[in-house]
Amino acid sequence: MTISISLHSLQPLLAVAAGILILLVPRFLNYIVAIYLIVIGVLGIVRFS
């Protein structure tokens, strides 16, 4: 059995994780948003290259 994770299924999981982290540790909001955007950007670049 092979489990594959596509970009479309990974984005909602990252968004939920970022949202939970923001709720739990709001003082790290800038870092969480920055890391989320970097991860989504890198995944988008890898997908289209």
C-alpha positions in Angstrom: 0.0 0.0 0.0 1.4 3.4 -1.0 0.4 6.6 0.7 0.9 9.8 -1.3 0.4 13.3 -0.1 -0.5 15.8 -2.8 0.0 19.6 -2.5 -3.8 20.1 -2.4 -4.2 17.8 0.6 -1.1 19.3 2.4 -2.2 23.0 2.3 -5.3 22.5 4.5 -3.3 20.5 7.1 -0.7 23.2 7.2 -3.4 25.9 7.6 -5.0 24.1 10.5 -1.7 23.5 12.2 -0.8 27.2 11.8 -4.2 28.2 13.1 -3.8 26.1 16.2 -0.3 27.4 16.8 -1.5 31.0 16.5 -4.3 30.3 19.0 -2.0 28.6 21.5 1.0 31.0 21.2 -0.2 34.3 19.7 3.1 36.1 20.3 4.7 33.9 17.6 2.1 35.0 15.0 4.7 36.6 12.7 7.0 33.6 12.8 4.1 31.1 12.2 2.8 33.1 9.2 6.2 33.5 7.8 7.0 29.8 8.1 3.6 28.9 6.6 4.2 31.2 3.6 7.7 29.9 3.0 6.5 26.3 3.1 3.6 26.9 0.7 5.9 28.9 -1.6 8.6 26.1 -1.7 5.9 23.4 -2.3 4.5 25.5 -5.1 7.9 26.0 -6.7 8.7 22.3 -6.4 5.4 21.3 -7.9 5.8 23.5 -11.0 9.5 22.8 -11.7 
